[in-house]
Amino acid sequence: MNKIAIITGSSRGIGKAIAIELATQGYTIVLNGRSEERLIDTLEIIQKIQRNSISICSDVSLLEGAKLLILKTIETFGRIDILVNNVGISMRGNVGELNPEVYKTVFESNVLGTIYPTISAIPHLRETKGSIVFISSLAGIRGLPGLSAYCSSKMALRAIAESIRIEEKKNNIHVGIIFVGITDIEHNKETIAADGSKRILASRKGKKVQSTESVAKAVYKNIRRRKFITVLTGIGKLNAFMQPLMPLIVERLILKNIHKFEERSK
């Protein structure tokens, strides 16, 4: 039986890599994003692997956009087996210098852009005993300097995932959450500066930077094994272990290495 996977924010970056990986594994893909131009380019790649795949241009941080994504998927394929909530945006800036609108923008994208499609998809995922996967971040394990809005939005995903996991246990919906580390980015990827303006992120290179392909393989493994929590990278696993048990030690380590956080925030 042909299974259908929706990936939000999948015109580039991690979402695009997840779409390619799931298509390679036999899923028909529903791409989603706000840029029609990028979606067309990505769909061309995906259709070489799974020709029946489609793209739906909509803003899932708006309720109407999220409903449109789910409705068009059902109209086209009649089912949903996987929903990967990947859409999101990052930010930079200390709380004392932040334009309050930064929080609004980040939470609209990262939290509402996740919960809106999830609510609409759950009735259909009950029928297929499918999967909901949340793409979080190691920044969602503890608050980090210069990333307060981003960290708190990614922490919110853990609470949402935990709630749905219990609520939908009786319906056999699999809920997974992936804590992603520092990952390679495409050229001209944007973040939100402290004043609320957009700025281009610096290129990421080095042995501690994950490839989007490695993240995508971890997502597929989580789905295939119907696992709950997947924490990526050695430092991520160490952080996830230490934070609940020794939060003050983790804080001291962050303060000791504050220059590294500032460098990575460029």
Secondary structure, 3 states (H helix, E strand, C coil): CCCEEEECCCCCHHHHHHHHHHHHCCCEEEEEECCHHHHHHHHHHHHCCCCCCEEEECCCCCHHHHHHHHHHHHHHHCCCCEEEECCCCCECCCHHHCCCHHHHHHHHHHHHHHHHHHHHHHHHHHHHCCEEEEEEEHHHCCCCCCCHHHHHHHHHHHHHHHHHHHHCHHHCCEEEEEEECCECCCCCCEEECCCCCEEECCCCCCCCCECHHHHHHHHHHHHHHCCCEEECCHHHHHHHHHHHHCHHHHHHHHHHCHHHHHHHCC
